[in-house]
Amino acid sequence: MTKEIYFNKNIKYLTDNTIITQAELSRILGVSRQAIHNLINKNADCRLSTIMKVSEVYNIDPSEILFVDLEEKYKDNKLNYKKNLSFIKDDGNGDA
């Protein structure tokens, strides 16, 4: 049985729900913003080193960032998930 890979979807989810935007993530990883865009849109293969770096940036286990749909996992508990991240996007409603 093949496991579904959520890495691309999870990068999109994380860049949309934390202060680490696609532009900031590209800066941290030392790649172009287009490279991040290509990862999200499955237009590029991802190296193990990239998976490890993204996992480190967001403090998420590499296996979780690969094989768990983070949006689904945290849909009912988004605020608690955000509190566990070092990087929190302030949405202006005081919840962050």
Secondary structure, DSSP 8 states (H G I E B T S, - for coil): ------HHHHHHHHHHHSS--HHHHHHHHTS-HHHHHHHHTT-S---HHHHHHHHHHHT--HHHHHHS-HHHHTTT-HHHHHHHSS-----SSS--
